[in-house]
């Protein structure tokens, strides 16, 4: 069996990296993170049938 999977692996940022990413996003007026209200109002999109 191969050591490597054919699937892409998603590496989640550490807490420190997440804080840096969030700070950078908040400093850009054109790319503000979504608010909790905006996130709650989102509806999942289902694939085409």
N, CA, C and O atoms as a GROMACS GRO file, in nm:
protein
  196
    1UNK      N    1   0.084  -0.118   0.000
    1UNK     CA    2   0.000   0.000   0.000
    1UNK      C    3   0.089   0.124   0.000
    1UNK      O    4   0.188   0.130   0.072
    2UNK      N    5   0.053   0.221  -0.078
    2UNK     CA    6   0.130   0.344  -0.090
    2UNK      C    7   0.115   0.429   0.037
    2UNK      O    8   0.011   0.426   0.102
    3UNK      N    9   0.219   0.503   0.069
    3UNK     CA   10   0.214   0.593   0.183
    3UNK      C   11   0.130   0.717   0.152
    3UNK      O   12   0.080   0.783   0.243
    4UNK      N   13   0.116   0.748   0.025
    4UNK     CA   14   0.048   0.870  -0.016
    4UNK      C   15  -0.090   0.840  -0.071
    4UNK      O   16  -0.108   0.748  -0.151
    5UNK      N   17  -0.185   0.917  -0.030
    5UNK     CA   18  -0.321   0.904  -0.079
    5UNK      C   19  -0.333   0.981  -0.209
    5UNK      O   20  -0.263   1.080  -0.229
    6UNK      N   21  -0.421   0.937  -0.298
    6UNK     CA   22  -0.444   1.010  -0.422
    6UNK      C   23  -0.534   1.130  -0.399
    6UNK      O   24  -0.546   1.217  -0.486
    7UNK      N   25  -0.598   1.135  -0.284
    7UNK     CA   26  -0.684   1.248  -0.250
    7UNK      C   27  -0.599   1.364  -0.200
    7UNK      O   28  -0.493   1.344  -0.140
    8UNK      N   29  -0.647   1.484  -0.224
    8UNK     CA   30  -0.579   1.602  -0.169
    8UNK      C   31  -0.604   1.608  -0.020
    8UNK      O   32  -0.712   1.575   0.028
    9UNK      N   33  -0.504   1.651   0.052
    9UNK     CA   34  -0.517   1.662   0.196
    9UNK      C   35  -0.534   1.809   0.232
    9UNK      O   36  -0.460   1.895   0.183
   10UNK      N   37  -0.630   1.838   0.317
   10UNK     CA   38  -0.654   1.975   0.360
   10UNK      C   39  -0.583   1.995   0.492
   10UNK      O   40  -0.612   1.927   0.590
   11UNK      N   41  -0.492   2.090   0.495
   11UNK     CA   42  -0.419   2.122   0.617
   11UNK      C   43  -0.485   2.243   0.683
   11UNK      O   44  -0.487   2.352   0.626
   12UNK      N   45  -0.539   2.223   0.801
   12UNK     CA   46  -0.605   2.332   0.872
   12UNK      C   47  -0.498   2.418   0.939
   12UNK      O   48  -0.398   2.367   0.988
   13UNK      N   49  -0.521   2.550   0.942
   13UNK     CA   50  -0.423   2.638   1.006
   13UNK      C   51  -0.424   2.620   1.157
   13UNK      O   52  -0.525   2.581   1.216
   14UNK      N   53  -0.311   2.650   1.218
   14UNK     CA   54  -0.303   2.648   1.364
   14UNK      C   55  -0.380   2.769   1.417
   14UNK      O   56  -0.418   2.857   1.339
   15UNK      N   57  -0.403   2.775   1.546
   15UNK     CA   58  -0.474   2.889   1.605
   15UNK      C   59  -0.400   3.019   1.576
   15UNK      O   60  -0.462   3.122   1.548
   16UNK      N   61  -0.268   3.014   1.584
   16UNK     CA   62  -0.186   3.134   1.558
   16UNK      C   63  -0.199   3.177   1.411
   16UNK      O   64  -0.214   3.296   1.382
   17UNK      N   65  -0.193   3.081   1.319
   17UNK     CA   66  -0.208   3.112   1.177
   17UNK      C   67  -0.347   3.165   1.148
   17UNK      O   68  -0.363   3.257   1.068
   18UNK      N   69  -0.449   3.108   1.213
   18UNK     CA   70  -0.586   3.153   1.193
   18UNK      C   71  -0.604   3.298   1.236
   18UNK      O   72  -0.671   3.376   1.169
   19UNK      N   73  -0.543   3.334   1.349
   19UNK     CA   74  -0.549   3.473   1.396
   19UNK      C   75  -0.483   3.567   1.296
   19UNK      O   76  -0.535   3.676   1.270
   20UNK      N   77  -0.370   3.527   1.239
   20UNK     CA   78  -0.300   3.611   1.141
   20UNK      C   79  -0.383   3.625   1.014
   20UNK      O   80  -0.390   3.733   0.956
   21UNK      N   81  -0.445   3.517   0.971
   21UNK     CA   82  -0.530   3.521   0.850
   21UNK      C   83  -0.649   3.613   0.873
   21UNK      O   84  -0.682   3.695   0.788
   22UNK      N   85  -0.714   3.599   0.989
   22UNK     CA   86  -0.830   3.682   1.021
   22UNK      C   87  -0.791   3.829   1.031
   22UNK      O   88  -0.864   3.915   0.982
   23UNK      N   89  -0.678   3.858   1.093
   23UNK     CA   90  -0.632   3.997   1.105
   23UNK      C   91  -0.606   4.057   0.967
   23UNK      O   92  -0.640   4.172   0.942
   24UNK      N   93  -0.546   3.979   0.878
   24UNK     CA   94  -0.519   4.028   0.743
   24UNK      C   95  -0.650   4.053   0.668
   24UNK      O   96  -0.663   4.153   0.597
   25UNK      N   97  -0.747   3.964   0.684
   25UNK     CA   98  -0.877   3.981   0.618
   25UNK      C   99  -0.948   4.106   0.670
   25UNK      O  100  -1.007   4.181   0.592
   26UNK      N  101  -0.944   4.126   0.800
   26UNK     CA  102  -1.012   4.243   0.858
   26UNK      C  103  -0.946   4.375   0.819
   26UNK      O  104  -1.011   4.479   0.820
   27UNK      N  105  -0.818   4.372   0.786
   27UNK     CA  106  -0.748   4.495   0.748
   27UNK      C  107  -0.775   4.535   0.603
   27UNK      O  108  -0.741   4.647   0.563
   28UNK      N  109  -0.835   4.446   0.524
   28UNK     CA  110  -0.867   4.475   0.384
   28UNK      C  111  -1.013   4.513   0.373
   28UNK      O  112  -1.100   4.427   0.390
   29UNK      N  113  -1.044   4.641   0.346
   29UNK     CA  114  -1.184   4.684   0.342
   29UNK      C  115  -1.265   4.617   0.229
   29UNK      O  116  -1.388   4.615   0.236
   30UNK      N  117  -1.200   4.565   0.129
   30UNK     CA  118  -1.271   4.501   0.018
   30UNK      C  119  -1.293   4.351   0.040
   30UNK      O  120  -1.359   4.287  -0.042
   31UNK      N  121  -1.240   4.296   0.146
   31UNK     CA  122  -1.252   4.152   0.169
   31UNK      C  123  -1.282   4.122   0.315
   31UNK      O  124  -1.207   4.051   0.382
   32UNK      N  125  -1.392   4.176   0.364
   32UNK     CA  126  -1.428   4.157   0.504
   32UNK      C  127  -1.488   4.018   0.526
   32UNK      O  128  -1.565   3.970   0.443
   33UNK      N  129  -1.454   3.954   0.639
   33UNK     CA  130  -1.514   3.825   0.671
   33UNK      C  131  -1.665   3.840   0.689
   33UNK      O  132  -1.713   3.948   0.725
   34UNK      N  133  -1.738   3.732   0.664
   34UNK     CA  134  -1.883   3.735   0.682
   34UNK      C  135  -1.917   3.745   0.830
   34UNK      O  136  -1.845   3.691   0.914
   35UNK      N  137  -2.026   3.814   0.860
   35UNK     CA  138  -2.073   3.822   0.998
   35UNK      C  139  -2.147   3.693   1.033
   35UNK      O  140  -2.182   3.615   0.944
   36UNK      N  141  -2.170   3.671   1.162
   36UNK     CA  142  -2.246   3.553   1.205
   36UNK      C  143  -2.386   3.554   1.144
   36UNK      O  144  -2.439   3.450   1.107
   37UNK      N  145  -2.446   3.672   1.135
   37UNK     CA  146  -2.581   3.684   1.076
   37UNK      C  147  -2.578   3.642   0.929
   37UNK      O  148  -2.668   3.571   0.883
   38UNK      N  149  -2.476   3.686   0.855
   38UNK     CA  150  -2.464   3.649   0.714
   38UNK      C  151  -2.441   3.499   0.699
   38UNK      O  152  -2.499   3.436   0.611
   39UNK      N  153  -2.357   3.442   0.784
   39UNK     CA  154  -2.330   3.298   0.778
   39UNK      C  155  -2.456   3.216   0.805
   39UNK      O  156  -2.481   3.117   0.736
   40UNK      N  157  -2.536   3.257   0.903
   40UNK     CA  158  -2.658   3.185   0.938
   40UNK      C  159  -2.762   3.193   0.827
   40UNK      O  160  -2.845   3.103   0.814
   41UNK      N  161  -2.760   3.300   0.747
   41UNK     CA  162  -2.860   3.316   0.642
   41UNK      C  163  -2.825   3.239   0.514
   41UNK      O  164  -2.907   3.231   0.423
   42UNK      N  165  -2.705   3.181   0.507
   42UNK     CA  166  -2.664   3.108   0.388
   42UNK      C  167  -2.736   2.975   0.377
   42UNK      O  168  -2.762   2.908   0.478
   43UNK      N  169  -2.768   2.937   0.256
   43UNK     CA  170  -2.837   2.811   0.228
   43UNK      C  171  -2.744   2.724   0.143
   43UNK      O  172  -2.687   2.773   0.045
   44UNK      N  173  -2.728   2.596   0.180
   44UNK     CA  174  -2.641   2.509   0.101
   44UNK      C  175  -2.693   2.492  -0.042
   44UNK      O  176  -2.814   2.486  -0.065
   45UNK      N  177  -2.602   2.484  -0.135
   45UNK     CA  178  -2.638   2.462  -0.275
   45UNK      C  179  -2.617   2.315  -0.304
   45UNK      O  180  -2.512   2.258  -0.275
   46UNK      N  181  -2.718   2.254  -0.362
   46UNK     CA  182  -2.709   2.112  -0.397
   46UNK      C  183  -2.659   2.099  -0.540
   46UNK      O  184  -2.684   2.186  -0.624
   47UNK      N  185  -2.589   1.991  -0.567
   47UNK     CA  186  -2.535   1.966  -0.700
   47UNK      C  187  -2.644   1.955  -0.806
   47UNK      O  188  -2.762   1.933  -0.775
   48UNK      N  189  -2.603   1.971  -0.928
   48UNK     CA  190  -2.700   1.958  -1.038
   48UNK      C  191  -2.750   1.815  -1.049
   48UNK      O  192  -2.677   1.720  -1.021
   49UNK      N  193  -2.874   1.801  -1.089
   49UNK     CA  194  -2.927   1.665  -1.106
   49UNK      C  195  -2.929   1.622  -1.249
   49UNK      O  196  -2.970   1.510  -1.279
   0.00000   0.00000   0.00000
